[in-house]
Amino acid sequence: MNARRSSAAASSVGMVLSGAALPVGPAFVQVVAARTLDLPSQAAVALALSVGAFLSGVVCAVFAEARLADPDVPREHRTTGSRLGAVAATTATVLVLVAPTTHSVMVALPVLMAALQIGRVNAVVRGHWRSELIGAVLLVAAGVIASVLSPSIGARAFGLLAVGMVVPVVLRCIVDPAVRPWAVPLRRRVVVGVETCLVAAVPLVLTAVVFTVLGPAAAVAFRLVLTVLGVLQPVLGYLRTVLLARPAPRLVVTLSTMSIGALAAVVAAHLLGVPHQVFGPGWDVSTAAVVAACLWKVASIPATVPFAQLRRDGAVLDVMALRAAVAVGAVLGSVLAVELGLGLVGVFTVLASSEILAFVLFSAKAGRSCGRRPSRAAQPAGDRP
């Protein structure tokens, strides 16, 4: 029993640490861009990174998470490596190596980011933490080398970064070769994809609202706060993926405690002036806003549990409807807060309240749906999502 617990703990730690490599890759891209490209080209690369972050989430939802949302898919077919993802990532890498231009980087980045994200889901569900750690170390090493050499080799440093990003994708295919995937209804894929789009669109819309009403300085501050809160992404991303595959109450408690500790460190760093030293005058954020933003992230953890239960049960239409309602409420509430002069404190307070509302709605729906949803095999063909 102790050996099993130790193995599970090692797997969780390995997955959280390796998950930090996903946001590190784009960060190194921005470092290399700043050292090798002019300002307009840097803006173009930044746009490609934003598009890549959005598309990678949607593509991952459609091709990986939709399979986890079908309770009748056999366990051995619930995730699988992606041959198409590996081929696309390899092609994108070759493109950057052969023609390291701004346009090739803009095309390749979203492809590489999507391939990394899809493979990550499969690795987390199957517990391949050792290969994930190796891939993360190689990605970070490639990023460091590219950053150091970029002043002398110029745009060719993007080729090194692309190699660092494709290596984990190829390594995953070696460790866990792709098999013929279990067929998932197109309707289910579309619903899960639309739901993910709704969630991913909220920060983009709110950034535009803050920029329009409060001005560019507030918009920059808002994005910087979201960037700092990204320190939780390895923890929350891992927790979400595990819960989409299976219940894990002990892991929820452990990672929730880690998240609260990390957010307390964020507040402490703000009080010590660390973000201002790193980001300069762009970090024009009050302590109240930082605390409200951290409370938002804390509030998002409980909602993940009933949300994942509904997804595992295949209630994708219910999840999409609830997500849409919460997203619309968050946007409208944030607009009202900004118009009332509550600033970023008001925006983050509304976001925290929306997560609490999401927890209540998801919990109520999960409670009513528990044990009542027939299996897919028992449903008429026309009623299957």
C-alpha positions in Angstrom: 0.0 0.0 0.0 2.8 2.4 0.9 4.6 1.6 -2.3 1.5 2.4 -4.3 1.0 5.7 -2.5 4.7 6.6 -3.1 4.3 5.8 -6.8 1.1 7.9 -7.0 2.8 10.8 -5.3 5.9 10.6 -7.5 3.6 10.5 -10.6 1.7 13.6 -9.4 4.8 15.6 -8.6 6.4 14.5 -12.0 3.3 15.5 -13.9 3.0 18.9 -12.2 6.7 19.7 -12.8 6.6 18.6 -16.4 3.4 20.5 -16.9 5.3 23.7 -16.3 7.1 23.2 -19.6 3.9 23.9 -21.6 3.9 27.6 -20.8 7.7 27.8 -20.8 7.9 27.0 -24.5 5.9 30.1 -25.6 7.9 32.2 -23.0 11.1 31.3 -24.7 9.6 32.1 -28.1 8.9 35.6 -26.8 12.5 35.9 -25.5 14.0 34.9 -28.8 11.6 37.2 -30.7 12.6 40.1 -28.5 16.3 39.5 -29.3 16.0 38.8 -33.1 13.0 40.6 -34.5 11.8 44.2 -34.9 8.7 45.4 -33.0 6.1 44.7 -35.7 7.4 41.1 -36.1 7.4 40.6 -32.4 3.8 41.7 -32.3 3.0 39.2 -35.1 4.7 36.3 -33.1 2.8 37.4 -30.0 -0.5 37.2 -32.0 0.5 33.7 -33.2 1.1 32.6 -29.6 -2.4 33.9 -28.6 -3.9 32.1 -31.5 -1.9 29.0 -30.6 -3.1 29.1 -27.0 -6.7 29.4 -28.0 -6.6 26.8 -30.8 -4.6 24.2 -28.8 -7.3 24.2 -26.1 -10.1 23.8 -28.6 -8.3 21.1 -30.7 -7.4 19.3 -27.5 -11.0 19.4 -26.4 -12.3 18.1 -29.8 -9.8 15.3 -30.3 -8.8 14.2 -26.7 -11.3 15.4 -24.1 -14.4 14.4 -26.2 -13.3 10.8 -25.9 -13.0 11.1 -22.1 -16.5 12.5 -22.1 -18.0 9.3 -23.5 -18.6 6.9 -20.6 -19.1 3.9 -22.9 -15.6 4.1 -24.5 -13.5 1.2 -23.2 -10.8 2.2 -20.8 -8.0 1.2 -23.1 -9.4 3.4 -25.8 -10.2 6.5 -23.7 -6.9 8.2 -24.7 -4.4 7.5 -27.4 -1.4 9.1 -29.0 -2.0 11.2 -32.1 -0.2 10.2 -35.3 -1.6 13.2 -37.0 -0.3 15.5 -34.2 3.2 14.0 -34.4 3.3 14.3 -38.2 1.9 17.9 -38.1 4.4 19.0 -35.4 7.3 17.4 -37.3 6.3 19.1 -40.5 6.0 22.5 -38.7 9.5 22.0 -37.2 11.0 21.2 -40.6 9.4 24.4 -42.0 11.0 26.6 -39.3 14.4 24.9 -39.7 14.4 25.3 -43.5 12.9 28.8 -43.6 13.2 30.6 -40.2 11.1 33.6 -41.1 8.4 35.4 -39.1 5.7 33.9 -41.4 6.9 30.3 -40.9 7.1 30.8 -37.1 3.5 32.2 -37.1 2.3 29.1 -39.0 4.3 26.6 -37.0 3.7 27.8 -33.4 0.0 27.0 -33.2 0.6 23.6 -34.7 3.4 22.8 -32.2 1.4 24.1 -29.3 -1.7 22.0 -30.2 0.4 18.8 -30.7 2.0 19.4 -27.2 -1.4 19.9 -25.6 -3.1 16.8 -27.1 -0.2 14.5 -26.2 -0.2 16.0 -22.7 -3.8 14.7 -22.0 -2.9 11.2 -23.1 0.3 11.2 -21.0 -1.5 12.4 -17.9 -4.3 9.8 -18.2 -1.9 7.0 -18.8 0.6 8.1 -16.1 3.7 8.5 -18.3 5.3 10.9 -15.9 8.9 9.8 -16.5 8.8 10.5 -20.2 7.0 13.7 -19.6 9.8 14.9 -17.3 12.4 13.9 -19.8 10.5 15.8 -22.6 10.1 18.9 -20.3 13.8 18.9 -19.5 14.8 18.7 -23.2 12.3 21.5 -24.1 13.6 23.8 -21.4 17.2 23.0 -22.4 16.4 23.8 -26.0 14.8 27.1 -24.9 17.8 28.1 -22.9 20.3 27.3 -25.7 18.1 29.1 -28.2 17.9 32.2 -26.0 21.7 32.3 -25.4 22.6 31.8 -29.0 19.9 34.0 -30.5 22.0 37.2 -30.6 24.6 35.3 -32.8 22.4 33.0 -34.9 19.4 35.3 -35.3 16.1 33.8 -36.4 17.6 30.3 -36.7 17.1 30.2 -32.9 13.4 29.6 -33.6 14.5 26.3 -35.3 16.1 25.2 -32.0 13.0 26.1 -30.1 10.8 24.1 -32.6 13.1 21.1 -32.2 12.7 21.4 -28.4 8.9 21.5 -28.7 8.6 18.6 -31.1 10.9 16.3 -29.1 8.3 15.6 -26.4 5.6 15.0 -29.1 7.8 12.3 -30.7 8.9 10.9 -27.4 5.3 10.4 -26.4 4.7 8.4 -29.7 7.6 6.2 -28.8 6.5 5.5 -25.3 2.9 5.1 -26.1 2.4 4.4 -29.8 -0.9 5.6 -31.3 -3.6 3.0 -31.8 -6.8 3.1 -33.8 -9.0 5.5 -31.7 -12.5 4.6 -30.6 -15.1 6.4 -32.7 -16.6 9.4 -30.9 -19.8 10.9 -32.4 -19.2 14.2 -34.2 -21.9 15.9 -32.3 -20.1 15.2 -29.0 -16.9 16.5 -30.4 -18.5 19.7 -31.6 -20.3 20.3 -28.3 -17.1 19.9 -26.2 -15.3 22.2 -28.6 -17.9 24.9 -28.4 -17.9 24.7 -24.6 -14.1 25.1 -24.6 -14.4 28.1 -26.9 -16.9 29.8 -24.6 -14.6 29.4 -21.6 -11.4 30.5 -23.5 -13.2 33.5 -24.9 -14.0 35.1 -21.5 -10.5 36.5 -20.8 -10.2 37.8 -24.3 -13.5 39.6 -24.1 -12.7 41.0 -20.7 -9.3 42.3 -21.9 -11.1 44.2 -24.7 -13.7 45.5 -22.2 -11.0 46.7 -19.8 -9.0 48.3 -22.6 -12.1 50.1 -24.0 -13.4 51.4 -20.7 -10.3 51.8 -18.5 -7.6 52.3 -21.1 -4.5 50.5 -22.2 -2.7 50.8 -18.9 -5.4 48.9 -17.1 -5.6 46.3 -19.9 -1.8 45.7 -19.6 -2.2 45.3 -15.8 -5.1 42.9 -16.3 -3.0 40.7 -18.7 0.0 40.8 -16.4 -2.1 39.6 -13.5 -3.4 36.7 -15.6 0.2 35.9 -16.6 1.3 35.8 -13.0 -1.6 33.6 -12.1 -0.3 31.2 -14.8 2.0 29.8 -12.1 -1.0 27.7 -11.2 -1.5 26.2 -14.6 0.7 23.1 -14.1 -1.3 22.3 -11.0 -4.8 23.1 -12.1 -4.2 21.7 -15.6 -3.1 18.4 -14.2 -5.9 18.2 -11.7 -8.5 19.0 -14.4 -7.2 16.3 -16.8 -7.1 13.6 -14.1 -10.7 14.4 -13.0 -11.9 14.2 -16.5 -10.6 10.7 -16.6 -11.5 9.5 -13.1 -12.5 10.6 -9.6 -9.5 11.6 -7.4 -10.7 13.1 -4.0 -7.3 12.8 -2.4 -5.6 14.5 -5.3 -8.1 17.3 -5.1 -7.2 18.0 -1.5 -3.5 17.8 -2.1 -3.4 20.0 -5.2 -5.9 22.5 -3.7 -3.6 22.9 -0.7 -0.6 23.4 -3.1 -2.6 26.0 -5.1 -3.6 28.0 -2.0 0.1 28.0 -0.9 1.2 29.2 -4.4 -1.4 32.0 -4.4 -0.4 33.1 -0.9 3.2 33.4 -2.4 1.8 35.5 -5.2 0.3 38.0 -2.7 3.5 38.0 -0.7 5.5 38.7 -3.8 3.2 41.6 -4.7 3.6 43.1 -1.2 7.4 42.8 -1.6 7.3 44.5 -5.0 8.6 41.6 -7.0 6.2 41.9 -9.9 6.9 45.6 -10.2 10.6 44.9 -10.4 10.0 42.2 -13.1 7.3 44.0 -15.2 8.1 47.6 -14.5 5.4 50.3 -14.5 3.0 48.0 -16.3 2.3 46.3 -12.9 -0.1 49.0 -11.8 -2.2 46.7 -9.7 -3.6 47.3 -6.2 -3.2 44.7 -3.4 -7.0 44.3 -3.3 -7.0 43.4 -7.0 -4.3 40.8 -6.5 -6.2 39.3 -3.6 -9.4 39.2 -5.6 -7.6 37.6 -8.5 -6.2 34.9 -6.2 -9.6 34.3 -4.7 -10.9 33.8 -8.2 -8.4 31.0 -8.8 -9.2 29.4 -5.5 -12.9 29.5 -6.2 -12.3 27.8 -9.6 -11.0 24.6 -7.9 -14.3 23.3 -6.3 -16.2 23.9 -9.6 -13.9 21.5 -11.4 -15.1 18.5 -9.4 -18.8 18.4 -10.4 -17.9 19.7 -13.9 -15.6 16.8 -14.5 -18.2 14.4 -13.1 -20.8 15.6 -15.6 -18.2 15.4 -18.4 -17.3 11.8 -17.4 -21.0 10.9 -17.4 -21.3 12.2 -21.0 -23.6 15.1 -20.1 -21.8 17.4 -22.6 -24.9 19.4 -23.6 -25.7 20.2 -20.0 -22.1 21.2 -19.4 -22.1 23.5 -22.4 -25.4 25.2 -21.4 -24.2 25.8 -17.9 -20.8 27.0 -19.1 -22.5 29.4 -21.5 -24.7 30.8 -18.8 -21.8 31.3 -16.4 -19.6 32.9 -19.1 -22.3 35.4 -20.2 -23.0 36.3 -16.5 -19.2 36.8 -15.9 -18.9 39.1 -18.9 -22.0 41.1 -18.1 -21.1 41.4 -14.4 -17.6 42.5 -15.3 -18.9 45.2 -17.7 -21.2 46.4 -14.9 -18.4 46.5 -12.4 -16.1 48.5 -14.8 -18.9 50.9 -15.6 -19.5 51.4 -11.8 -15.9 52.4 -11.4 -14.9 49.3 -9.4 -11.9 48.7 -11.7 -9.9 45.4 -11.7 -11.0 44.6 -8.2 -14.6 44.5 -9.4 -13.7 42.4 -12.4 -11.9 39.8 -10.4 -14.6 39.8 -7.7 -17.2 39.1 -10.4 -15.0 36.3 -11.8 -14.7 34.7 -8.4 -18.5 35.0 -7.9 -19.1 33.3 -11.3 -16.9 30.3 -10.2 -19.0 30.0 -7.0 -22.1 30.1 -9.1 -20.6 27.5 -11.5 -19.9 25.2 -8.5 -23.5 25.5 -7.3 -25.0 24.9 -10.8 -22.7 22.0 -11.7 -23.2 20.4 -8.2 -27.0 20.6 -8.5 -27.0 19.2 -12.0 -24.6 16.4 -11.1 -26.7 15.5 -8.1 -29.8 15.2 -10.2 -28.1 13.3 -13.0 -26.3 10.8 -10.8 -27.5 7.3 -11.6 -30.2 8.5 -14.0 -28.3 8.7 -17.3 -28.6 5.6 -19.4 -25.6 4.1 -21.1 -25.0 5.0 -24.7 -25.6 1.4 -25.7 -29.1 1.6 -24.2 -30.1 4.8 -26.0 -31.7 4.8 -29.4 -29.2 5.9 -32.1 -31.0 9.2 -32.6 -30.7 10.2 -29.0 -26.9 9.7 -28.6 -24.9 12.9 -28.4 
